[in-house]
Amino acid sequence: MLGYVTGGERGQADVLLAEAVAQLRAEGLTLAGVVQVNEEYDPARPCHMDLHILAGAEVIRISQNLGTLSKGCRLDPAGLEQAAGLVSQALEAGPDLLIINKFGKQEADGRGFRPLIGQALAAGIPVLTAVSAGNQAAFDRFAEGLGVALPCTNEAILAFCHSHIKDET
């Protein structure tokens, strides 16, 4: 019940997860979680990173502008925690599926959406996320063998979702 997308080009998993969300919503499923949409605004600067909250209309910016010479992490931890709080509220309604844009460094360190992934799994709610090669070892320790690796394709993502969402009819 814990699927994760691996591989693909930079940003490809974000696009595929957003496409899967559109398809699953069209099928009438109730979703909780976030998808990331990157806004390119200047080729010489990093993009803006926004999380779209699936159970509402909120969009939370999770990148911060550190200046042109900065080499540090651009993630805004406060924005990420705000998004996690909104997703936590949505989990209380018992959605069909939890989608988290990625199991990233914050989750590898025990923060971000990590507690919510565990909460959803304990409640029997399937979880879909993406994992980069750099966070794979931390994810494997967290998942303890429960993760199902999915190729970075729309077909694989939707097949996982359809096979793990409880049939309510």
N, C-alpha and C positions, 0 to 999 in steps of 0.2 A: 504493500500500500504506500510505499515511498519510492516514487519514480524520480529519476534525475537525468537531465539531458546533458550529454557530454559532447565534446568535439565541436566542429563547425568553426566558422570564421568569427572574428571579434564582433559582438553585437547580434549575431545570428540567432542565438537562443532567445534574446529579448524579443525579436521580431516574431519568432515562431510561437512563443508563449502568448503574445498578444493576439496572434491569429487564432490560436486554440481557444482563447477566452471568447473571442467573437463567435466562433463556431458553437462552443458549449452554451453560451448565452442564448444563441438562436434556437438551440434545442430545449431551452427552458430550464436549464440547470441553475442552481443557486451556488454562487462562487464567493469565496472569501480569499483575501490575499492581495498581492500587488503584482503589477507588471511594470517594467522600466521602459521609459521612452527617453531616448537621448535627443537633445535638440542641438544641432550643429548651428553655430552662429558666426564663426570666424575660423577659417582654415588654420590660422596660426595659434589658435587657442583650443584648449580641451572643451568638449561639449558640456552642456548643462545636463544633469541626470535628474529625471523626475520619476517618482513612483506614482502610478495611478492606482487608487484604492478601488478594489473590485466590488465592494459592497456599498459603494457610494459614488459621489462625483468628485471627491477630493483628489487633488494632485499636490504631492509634497515634493519640494525640491530637496534632493539629498546631496547635492554638490555645492561646494563653496568656492568662491573665487579667492585664491591665495596669492594672486599676482603672477605676472608673466615669468618671473625667474624662479618661482617656487618649484621644488621637486617633491614636496610632501604629499601625503594622501589628501585628496580633495573631498572625501566623504564628510558630510556634516552629520555627526552622530546624533545630534538633537533631532534633525529631520527624520533620520532612520527610526529613532525611538518613538517619535510622534506617529509615524506610519504604523509601527508595530502596535501601538496603543489602539489605533483604529481597527486594525486587523483582529486584535484580541476581542474587541467588542463584537465584531462580526462572527467570530467563532462561537460565541454564546448562542447564536441562532441555529447552529447545527447545519452548516452548508453541505452541499453535495461533495465539494472538493476545495482544498486549500492549495492555492498556487502562490509560490514565493519566487520572485524573479531570480534569486540565486542564493546559494549557500556560500557566502563570501567570507571575508576576513573577520568581520564582526561575529558572524555565526560560528566560525572556527574557534573564536576566542570565548564562546559561550554567551554572546550578547545578540543583539538584533532580533531576528525572527526565530532563532534556535529554540527558545522555550515554547513558542507557539507551534512549531513543527511537532515537538514532543507531545504537546497538549492535544493537537489534532489527531495524531496517531493513537494516543490513549483513548480518545473518544470514538475511534473507528472511522475517522474521516480521512480519506486518501489524500496524499500530499504529492505535489509535483513541483520540482525546482530545477535549477541548473547548477552544475558544479564545474569549475575550471580545473585544469590540471594542477595549479598551484594550491588549491584547497581540497584536492581529492583525498589526501591522507587524513586530514582532520574530519572530513565528511565520513570516511569509512569508519573511523573510531566512533563517531557519533551514531552512525546507522547500525553498527554492530551486525553487519551482514544482511540487514533488511532492505537495503537499497537495491532498486532495479535500474541498471544503466540503460538509457534509451539513446539511440542515435539521434543526431540533430536533424530530424525530419518531422514535418507536420503529421505524416501518417503514423509514425511511431508514437508521437505525443498523444494524438487522439485515440489510438488503439489502447494505450495504457489507461487513459481516462475512462473510456467506455468499459473496459474490462474490470475496473475497480470501483466504479460508482454503483452504489446499491440501486437495484431496480425497485422503484417505489410503486410500480403499477400492480 
